[in-house]
Every structure is written in structure tokens, then in C-alpha cells.
Amino acid sequence: MLSYEAFFIIIMVSVLGPLIGLLILIFYNLMEKEVYLLEMENRRIYLEKELDKSEYIQLTQQIHPHFLFNTLNSLLSLARLRKTDQLINSFEHLVLYFRYKYQPKKQLHPLNEEIEHTRHYLAIQQMRYGSRFEITWEIDPVLTRAVAPPYLLQTLVENVFKHAIEEMEDKILIQIRLQQVTKENQSFVELRVKDNGPGFQHNPLKQENDSGGEGIGLFNINKRLKLLFHDQVSIDIPTGRHQNGGLVVVTWPLVFQDFSDPKRVLKEGDPL
């Protein structure tokens, strides 16, 4: 015969057992749902990063329209004029220019590579325009190992040739300045490209659905920098009739290349 205590325990187990099992099942379902939500969130973040990467690559590939055809026409003219030395020199710059262009690139690379690439671009343009333009450089040597998106400087210089030199009869003066600035105790790279052309009557970054293509290079620079540095980027383009030439000022966070590990970048102050 069961005692009262044993009978009470059997009743409690019979009543509470299913209830405890139900609570465990509910808890398990909640945990499973939480894991599922975390997996979906991780998947969403991964897809967003892949989308940003794909968009970044697409924006990069949109740069340099028609440049090859103009260059080939200039090389053909040199060949017809039998200017062999100038032809060989220009062709060498063209080879180095396109070798850089079609090498695999990361989203950021050292500015010294960008500067060298831009010099090749300018040498090619010198073949086409001769003495119609003059370049002055002001480069902080420390910043040559800072990183930037590929084609940043070259796109700004290319913009001068697209929208200034064709409208000017006098010589175009292009000033390139690369310096370090501080904002709210944080270091930034400031890149200034100035010319004595007609300047900007309107800000290309504020013109939506620009079907004419004017300012597409500046738009791509802004988009690529925003993908990398978000709201820490600024692009200043003074506009109006009273502006003395064209000016574009691009600012982004100062980050250095870690040469011991090319996949790693360093912020200012980090040990090399």
C-alpha cells in the first residue's frame, strides 16, 4: 500500500511533468528561433557586405571612359610623324598605366601607388596636349604610405581635362596638394586638386540623374569613399561665378598600410 507521501509525489509528477515538458519545449523553440534570427542577421550582414563590395568594384570599373581611344589616336599621330623616341616613351607610360589598371586591387591601397599611376596618366596627356597644361605638386611625404581607394587622385585630375582644358585657350595650371589635417582630435588626409579653368557653376554631387555624364567621376569617388568610411568623408566643391578656377577638396580618415601584413591597415598611432 502506497504511503501518503509516495502518492503525493506520483500526483505531483503526473501533473507537473507535462507542464515542465511543455515549458522545456517552449524554451527550446524560443532558443531555436533566436538562433535562426541570429543566423538570418549574420546572413543579412554578409550579403550587405558582398553587395557593398560588388557595388564598389562596379563603381571602380566605370572610370576612364574613352581614354584608350584618344590615347591610341595620339600614338598613331606620333607614328605617322615618325617621332620614334616620343612614341616609345609614351607607349611605355601607356603600358604601365594599363598594367596598374588591370592588376587585382583591394578597396584601399597606398597613396604612393596612386601618385605614380597619376604621373603615368599625366605623361600620356602630355603627349596629347603638349605644353597646354602645367602641374605643381605639394605632397607630404608621410602621407605616401597612407591608403586611399584606387583611382582617387587620377579621377580628380582627369576631371580637369574633361571639364576645363577643352574650354580654355590659355595654359591650364593644375595644383595637387596632399596634406594631413586634424578634426575633433582625429587625423584626416586632405587632397586638394585646383585648376585655373572655368570652375563649377553647380555642384555635380547634388545633380541627380545626370544623363550627360558630367561629374560622374566625382560621384563615383563620393560613393566609393562612403562605402568605405561612411560619414567620415567630405567632398567640398566650391561653386559660383566668383570662384577662381575649379577646386575639389576630398577628406577621409588617415589610415596607414601595414607593410609587414599587406592585408592589414593601421590607424595613426598604431605600432608598425
C-alpha positions in Angstrom: 0.0 0.0 0.0 1.3 3.4 -1.0 2.0 5.9 1.6 0.5 9.4 1.5 3.9 10.9 0.7 4.5 8.5 -2.2 1.0 9.0 -3.6 1.5 12.8 -3.4 4.8 12.6 -5.3 3.2 10.5 -8.0 0.4 13.0 -8.4 2.8 15.9 -8.5 4.9 14.2 -11.1 1.9 13.3 -13.2 0.6 16.9 -13.0 3.9 18.8 -13.2 5.7 16.5 -15.6 3.7 17.5 -18.7 3.8 21.2 -17.6 7.6 21.1 -17.2 7.9 19.3 -20.6 5.8 22.0 -22.2 7.9 24.7 -20.7 11.1 23.0 -21.9 9.6 22.7 -25.4 8.6 26.4 -25.4 12.1 27.4 -24.2 13.7 25.2 -26.8 11.5 26.7 -29.6 12.4 30.2 -28.4 16.1 29.4 -28.4 15.8 27.8 -31.8 14.0 30.9 -33.1 16.7 33.1 -31.5 19.4 31.1 -33.2 17.6 31.3 -36.5 17.2 35.1 -36.2 20.9 35.4 -35.4 21.8 33.3 -38.4 19.5 35.4 -40.6 21.1 38.6 -39.2 24.6 37.3 -39.9 23.4 36.3 -43.4 22.0 39.8 -43.9 25.2 41.4 -42.8 27.2 39.1 -45.1 25.0 39.9 -48.1 25.2 43.6 -47.4 29.0 43.4 -47.3 29.0 41.4 -50.5 26.7 44.0 -52.1 28.9 46.8 -51.0 31.9 45.0 -52.4 30.2 44.3 -55.7 29.0 47.9 -55.9 32.5 49.2 -55.1 34.0 47.1 -57.9 31.3 48.2 -60.3 31.9 51.9 -59.5 35.7 51.4 -59.9 35.2 49.8 -63.4 33.2 52.8 -64.5 36.3 55.1 -64.5 38.3 56.2 -67.6 35.7 56.2 -70.5 37.1 56.7 -74.0 40.6 57.3 -72.6 42.1 54.4 -74.5 40.7 55.5 -77.9 42.1 59.1 -77.5 45.5 57.7 -76.5 45.7 55.3 -79.4 44.9 58.2 -81.8 47.7 60.2 -80.3 50.1 57.3 -80.6 49.1 56.8 -84.2 49.8 60.5 -84.9 53.3 60.1 -83.4 53.9 57.1 -85.6 52.9 58.9 -88.7 55.2 61.8 -87.8 58.0 59.3 -87.2 58.6 60.7 -83.7 60.1 57.4 -82.6 61.6 58.5 -79.2 58.5 60.2 -78.1 56.3 57.3 -79.3 58.4 54.8 -77.3 58.3 56.9 -74.2 54.5 57.5 -74.5 53.9 53.8 -75.2 55.9 52.9 -72.1 53.7 55.1 -69.9 50.6 53.6 -71.5 51.8 50.1 -70.7 52.5 51.0 -67.1 49.2 52.8 -66.9 47.1 49.8 -68.0 49.2 47.3 -66.1 48.2 49.1 -63.0 44.6 49.4 -64.1 44.1 45.7 -64.7 46.0 44.4 -61.6 43.8 43.0 -58.9 43.3 45.6 -56.2 42.0 45.9 -52.7 39.5 48.5 -51.7 42.4 50.6 -50.3 46.0 50.9 -51.4 49.0 53.1 -50.6 48.8 56.7 -52.0 52.3 56.4 -53.4 50.9 53.9 -55.9 48.1 56.3 -56.7 50.5 59.1 -57.3 52.7 57.0 -59.6 49.7 55.9 -61.6 48.6 59.6 -61.9 52.0 60.6 -63.2 51.7 58.0 -65.9 48.3 59.4 -66.8 49.7 62.9 -67.0 52.6 61.8 -69.2 50.1 60.3 -71.6 48.0 63.5 -71.6 51.3 65.5 -72.2 51.6 63.5 -75.4 48.1 64.7 -76.4 48.1 68.3 -75.2 51.8 69.2 -75.2 52.5 72.3 -73.2 48.9 73.3 -72.7 49.0 72.4 -69.0 51.4 72.6 -66.1 51.3 70.6 -62.9 52.6 71.6 -59.4 52.8 69.0 -56.6 52.7 69.6 -52.8 52.9 66.2 -51.2 53.5 65.4 -47.5 56.0 62.5 -47.7 54.5 60.9 -44.6 51.1 60.5 -46.4 52.6 58.5 -49.3 52.1 55.3 -47.3 48.6 56.3 -46.2 45.8 54.4 -48.0 43.1 55.6 -50.4 40.7 54.0 -52.9 42.2 53.2 -56.3 41.9 55.9 -58.9 41.0 58.7 -56.4 43.7 61.2 -57.4 43.7 60.2 -61.1 40.0 60.7 -61.3 40.2 64.2 -59.8 43.0 65.1 -62.3 41.1 63.5 -65.2 38.1 65.7 -64.3 40.2 68.8 -65.0 40.9 67.6 -68.5 37.3 66.7 -69.1 35.8 70.0 -67.9 38.5 72.6 -68.1 41.2 72.2 -70.7 38.7 71.8 -73.5 37.2 75.2 -72.6 40.4 77.1 -72.1 42.7 78.7 -74.7 45.3 79.7 -72.2 47.6 77.2 -70.4 45.8 75.2 -67.7 47.6 75.2 -64.3 46.8 72.2 -62.1 47.8 72.2 -58.4 47.8 69.0 -56.4 48.2 69.2 -52.7 48.2 66.3 -50.2 48.3 67.2 -46.5 47.3 66.0 -43.1 44.6 67.8 -41.2 43.0 67.4 -37.7 39.3 67.5 -36.9 37.9 66.8 -33.5 41.2 65.2 -32.4 41.2 62.8 -35.4 43.7 62.9 -38.2 42.5 63.0 -41.8 44.0 63.1 -45.3 43.1 66.2 -47.3 43.5 66.0 -51.1 43.1 69.3 -53.0 43.1 69.5 -56.8 42.8 73.0 -58.2 42.9 74.5 -61.7 42.5 77.9 -63.3 39.7 76.8 -65.5 36.0 78.0 -65.5 35.3 76.2 -62.2 32.0 74.7 -61.1 28.7 76.6 -61.6 26.8 73.8 -59.9 27.8 71.0 -57.5 27.9 67.8 -59.5 27.2 65.7 -56.4 23.9 67.5 -56.0 22.7 66.9 -59.5 20.6 63.8 -59.7 20.1 61.6 -62.8 22.9 63.3 -64.6 22.4 61.8 -68.0 25.1 63.9 -69.6 27.8 62.2 -67.7 29.2 65.5 -66.3 30.6 64.8 -62.8 30.3 61.0 -62.9 33.9 60.7 -61.7 33.2 62.9 -58.7 30.0 60.9 -58.0 31.9 57.6 -58.1 34.6 59.0 -55.7 32.0 60.1 -53.3 30.1 56.8 -53.5 33.3 54.6 -53.0 34.6 56.7 -50.1 31.2 56.5 -48.4 31.1 52.7 -48.8 34.5 52.6 -47.0 34.4 55.4 -44.4 30.7 56.3 -44.2 30.1 59.7 -42.7 33.8 60.4 -42.0 34.2 61.5 -45.6 33.7 65.0 -47.0 34.0 66.4 -50.6 33.9 70.1 -50.9 33.3 71.7 -54.3 33.0 75.5 -54.2 30.6 76.8 -56.9 29.5 80.1 -58.4 30.7 82.7 -60.8 33.1 84.3 -58.4 35.2 81.1 -57.9 38.8 81.5 -59.1 39.0 78.2 -61.1 37.9 74.7 -60.2 38.6 73.2 -56.8 37.8 69.8 -55.3 38.8 69.1 -51.7 38.4 65.4 -50.6 38.9 64.5 -46.9 38.9 61.0 -45.4 40.4 59.3 -42.3 44.1 58.9 -42.1 44.9 55.2 -42.3 48.3 53.7 -43.0 49.4 50.5 -44.8 51.0 47.8 -42.7 53.9 46.7 -44.9 54.5 43.6 -42.8 51.0 42.4 -43.5 49.5 44.0 -46.7 46.0 42.8 -45.7 46.1 44.9 -42.6 45.8 48.6 -42.3 46.9 50.8 -39.4 45.3 53.9 -37.9 47.5 56.7 -36.8 49.4 55.8 -33.6 49.2 52.0 -34.1 52.5 50.2 -33.8 54.1 49.3 -37.1 
